[in-house]
Amino acid sequence: MSEECLTILITDSVAEITLNRPKQYNSFNNKLREDLPELLEKLENMDEIRIVIIRGSGPGFTAGADLNEGFPSPISQHLEKEYKPIFDKIVKSRLLYIASVHGSAAGIGSALALACDFLIMSKSAKLSMIFSNIGLVPDGGATWLLEKALGYRQALQLVVEGGKLSSDECVKCGLANKVVSDDKLREESKTWAQLLATRPPLASSGAKRLLRKAPSYSYDDAFMAEALEQDKVSISEDFKNAVTSFFKKEQPTFKGK
């Protein structure tokens, strides 16, 4: 894996991935598209990891695709083979992913930020839906995510106009969780990640699975999916130890077992 494209820092149960092509605004070239899913797979198989932060080096999060490389035809195969594995590893992971965004998250980079489980933004950060500025439509699942948050009309306006959403707008419409001052983003992201890492990992993963699938569920489907997840966590050591701690009025420690 090339250190030119990615760096990683692991602290306890938290992994921080930095997209590291600052001179190219961390745009996705072929090497980055190869290295990132490889790294995500490695983290998935590390039992001690619970939370992953994805951030960018330099002036911003990522500009999306590296236009200097061009796009192979048909582009649908390019997206399916080289980008979807990245998104799938985030969406379907047992781990919780935090996108830590400063500067701009543009193009498919905005979709990457939105695909993460949580989104924290610096005050001056923006999500840039600028696909139409070069005659393209959004990709990376962006239209699905935007329509859910904004509704059809506002999502369509944003896309057609090639607009940008400020950090405050993203929080207001539910696309982002938090806004922090520009100089505190990395610190606040790590602090939040460490807090999330103390939560019960089996229950967190179960909740992620349920909520990821919720849009396709009926009420009855959701009820039974919850019940089946409860079957798993209710026989865990974490649950038994937490109940014991509750009666002892102690703070539980969750081991993910």
VENBEL-V948268 format. One record per residue. N is the residue number from 1. RES is the residue in three letters. PSI is psi in whole degrees, -180 to 180 (* if undefined). OMEGA is omega in degrees with one decimal (none if undefined). NEAR is the number of other C-alpha atoms within 8 Angstrom. Layout:
BEGIN
((N;RES;PSI;OMEGA;NEAR) (N;RES;PSI;OMEGA;NEAR))
END
This chain:
BEGIN
((1;MET;132;-175.4;3) (2;SER;129;175.9;7) (3;GLU;-16;179.9;7) (4;GLU;-36;-174.4;7) (5;CYS;-32;-173.8;11) (6;LEU;145;166.3;14) (7;THR;157;-179.7;10) (8;ILE;140;176.8;8) (9;LEU;124;-180.0;7) (10;ILE;125;176.9;8) (11;THR;110;-177.2;6) (12;ASP;-118;-176.5;6) (13;SER;10;-175.9;11) (14;VAL;129;174.3;14) (15;ALA;131;177.3;13) (16;GLU;115;177.5;11) (17;ILE;131;176.2;12) (18;THR;122;171.3;11) (19;LEU;123;-164.8;15) (20;ASN;60;170.1;13) (21;ARG;62;-170.8;13) (22;PRO;-34;-179.4;12) (23;LYS;-22;177.4;6) (24;GLN;20;-177.9;8) (25;TYR;36;177.2;13) (26;ASN;31;178.1;16) (27;SER;153;-174.5;12) (28;PHE;107;169.6;12) (29;ASN;-178;-176.7;9) (30;ASN;-41;-177.8;6) (31;LYS;-42;179.2;9) (32;LEU;-39;177.9;10) (33;ARG;-27;176.4;12) (34;GLU;-43;-172.4;9) (35;ASP;-38;-173.2;12) (36;LEU;-50;177.7;10) (37;PRO;-31;176.3;11) (38;GLU;-43;179.1;8) (39;LEU;-42;179.4;8) (40;LEU;-38;177.5;11) (41;GLU;-40;178.5;9) (42;LYS;-44;179.9;8) (43;LEU;-37;179.1;9) (44;GLU;-33;-176.5;11) (45;ASN;5;176.3;6) (46;MET;106;-172.9;7) (47;ASP;-29;-175.9;6) (48;GLU;-15;-178.3;6) (49;ILE;134;178.6;13) (50;ARG;-34;-175.3;11) (51;ILE;140;176.8;15) (52;VAL;127;173.1;14) (53;ILE;135;171.7;15) (54;ILE;125;-178.0;12) (55;ARG;172;177.7;12) (56;GLY;151;174.5;15) (57;SER;163;176.7;13) (58;GLY;-146;-169.5;9) (59;PRO;-14;-177.2;8) (60;GLY;178;-176.3;15) (61;PHE;-70;174.4;17) (62;THR;145;177.1;15) (63;ALA;-1;-177.8;17) (64;GLY;-139;-177.2;13) (65;ALA;145;175.9;10) (66;ASP;104;-175.7;11) (67;LEU;-19;178.9;6) (68;ASN;-24;179.1;4) (69;GLU;-15;-176.7;6) (70;GLY;-176;-179.0;6) (71;PHE;127;175.6;7) (72;PRO;154;179.6;6) (73;SER;136;-1.7;7) (74;PRO;144;-176.5;6) (75;ILE;-24;179.3;8) (76;SER;-40;178.4;7) (77;GLN;-37;177.1;8) (78;HIS;-46;179.6;12) (79;LEU;-42;-177.5;10) (80;GLU;-40;-173.9;9) (81;LYS;-32;-170.8;8) (82;GLU;-21;178.4;10) (83;TYR;-42;-175.7;11) (84;LYS;-36;175.9;10) (85;PRO;-34;177.4;10) (86;ILE;-49;-178.0;12) (87;PHE;-40;179.8;11) (88;ASP;-40;-178.3;9) (89;LYS;-27;175.9;11) (90;ILE;-52;-174.2;12) (91;VAL;-38;-174.9;10) (92;LYS;5;-175.5;7) (93;SER;154;169.9;9) (94;ARG;-20;-177.7;7) (95;LEU;156;173.5;11) (96;LEU;132;-176.8;14) (97;TYR;133;175.3;12) (98;ILE;123;169.4;15) (99;ALA;124;179.6;14) (100;SER;103;-165.9;16) (101;VAL;125;168.7;16) (102;HIS;164;-177.9;16) (103;GLY;-126;-179.0;11) (104;SER;140;166.1;13) (105;ALA;108;-169.7;18) (106;ALA;157;177.4;13) (107;GLY;-137;179.8;15) (108;ILE;-14;172.4;13) (109;GLY;-33;174.8;14) (110;SER;-38;177.0;15) (111;ALA;-37;177.0;12) (112;LEU;-45;178.8;10) (113;ALA;-43;-178.1;12) (114;LEU;-25;179.9;13) (115;ALA;-22;178.6;10) (116;CYS;160;-176.9;13) (117;ASP;-33;179.9;11) (118;PHE;152;179.1;11) (119;LEU;120;174.3;15) (120;ILE;136;-174.1;15) (121;MET;147;170.1;14) (122;SER;158;-174.6;16) (123;LYS;-39;-175.6;10) (124;SER;1;-175.6;9) (125;ALA;158;179.0;13) (126;LYS;149;165.6;12) (127;LEU;121;-172.3;13) (128;SER;109;178.3;13) (129;MET;70;-168.5;14) (130;ILE;17;-178.7;12) (131;PHE;-45;-173.9;12) (132;SER;-18;178.5;13) (133;ASN;-22;175.3;7) (134;ILE;22;173.4;6) (135;GLY;24;-179.7;6) (136;LEU;165;171.6;7) (137;VAL;161;177.3;7) (138;PRO;156;175.5;13) (139;ASP;-175;-177.4;9) (140;GLY;19;-179.2;11) (141;GLY;10;-174.8;9) (142;ALA;-40;-177.0;12) (143;THR;-38;179.6;9) (144;TRP;-45;-178.4;7) (145;LEU;-41;-179.6;9) (146;LEU;-41;-179.2;10) (147;GLU;-37;178.0;10) (148;LYS;-41;-174.7;7) (149;ALA;-40;-171.5;9) (150;LEU;-19;-170.1;10) (151;GLY;163;-173.3;9) (152;TYR;-51;-170.7;7) (153;ARG;-48;-179.1;7) (154;GLN;-35;176.9;8) (155;ALA;-44;-179.9;12) (156;LEU;-42;178.1;8) (157;GLN;-46;-179.9;9) (158;LEU;-44;-177.0;11) (159;VAL;-48;-176.2;14) (160;VAL;-37;-179.0;8) (161;GLU;-6;-177.4;7) (162;GLY;42;-171.7;12) (163;GLY;176;179.1;11) (164;LYS;145;176.3;10) (165;LEU;127;177.1;9) (166;SER;167;179.4;10) (167;SER;-42;179.5;15) (168;ASP;-40;177.4;8) (169;GLU;-38;-179.6;8) (170;CYS;-40;177.1;12) (171;VAL;-43;-177.2;12) (172;LYS;-38;-177.3;8) (173;CYS;3;174.9;9) (174;GLY;8;177.7;8) (175;LEU;-28;179.3;10) (176;ALA;158;179.7;14) (177;ASN;-42;-171.6;9) (178;LYS;151;169.2;8) (179;VAL;132;178.9;12) (180;VAL;165;179.4;11) (181;SER;151;-174.7;8) (182;ASP;-40;-175.3;9) (183;ASP;-4;-177.9;6) (184;LYS;1;-171.3;9) (185;LEU;-52;-176.0;14) (186;ARG;-43;179.3;8) (187;GLU;-47;-178.7;7) (188;GLU;-35;178.0;9) (189;SER;-44;180.0;12) (190;LYS;-41;179.7;9) (191;THR;-44;178.6;8) (192;TRP;-44;179.8;8) (193;ALA;-42;179.0;13) (194;GLN;-37;176.9;11) (195;LEU;-47;179.2;8) (196;LEU;-33;-179.1;8) (197;ALA;-19;178.1;12) (198;THR;-12;-179.8;8) (199;ARG;159;-176.1;8) (200;PRO;114;-172.9;11) (201;PRO;-35;179.3;11) (202;LEU;-43;178.6;9) (203;ALA;-38;178.9;8) (204;SER;-44;178.7;10) (205;SER;-40;178.2;11) (206;GLY;-43;178.4;9) (207;ALA;-39;177.2;8) (208;LYS;-46;179.2;11) (209;ARG;-45;-178.3;9) (210;LEU;-48;-175.6;11) (211;LEU;-30;175.8;8) (212;ARG;-35;-178.0;8) (213;LYS;-11;-173.6;8) (214;ALA;-40;-178.2;9) (215;PRO;-25;-179.2;6) (216;SER;-2;-176.6;5) (217;TYR;148;162.1;9) (218;SER;172;176.9;7) (219;TYR;-45;-179.4;6) (220;ASP;-40;177.7;7) (221;ASP;-45;-178.6;8) (222;ALA;-42;179.9;11) (223;PHE;-47;-176.6;8) (224;MET;-33;176.6;8) (225;ALA;-40;175.9;9) (226;GLU;-42;-179.2;9) (227;ALA;-40;-179.4;8) (228;LEU;-37;174.2;8) (229;GLU;-37;179.6;9) (230;GLN;-33;175.4;8) (231;ASP;-40;-175.6;8) (232;LYS;-51;-172.5;8) (233;VAL;-25;-176.2;11) (234;SER;-10;176.1;8) (235;ILE;11;-178.0;8) (236;SER;157;173.3;9) (237;GLU;-36;179.8;8) (238;ASP;-45;179.8;13) (239;PHE;-47;-178.2;10) (240;LYS;-44;-179.8;10) (241;ASN;-36;179.8;10) (242;ALA;-38;177.1;12) (243;VAL;-43;177.1;8) (244;THR;-44;178.9;8) (245;SER;-36;179.2;11) (246;PHE;-47;-178.8;10) (247;PHE;-26;176.8;7) (248;LYS;-3;-177.2;6) (249;LYS;44;177.3;6) (250;GLU;159;177.1;7) (251;GLN;124;-178.8;7) (252;PRO;154;171.9;8) (253;THR;124;-175.5;8) (254;PHE;127;-175.7;11) (255;LYS;-4;179.9;7) (256;GLY;31;179.8;8) (257;LYS;*;none;7))
END
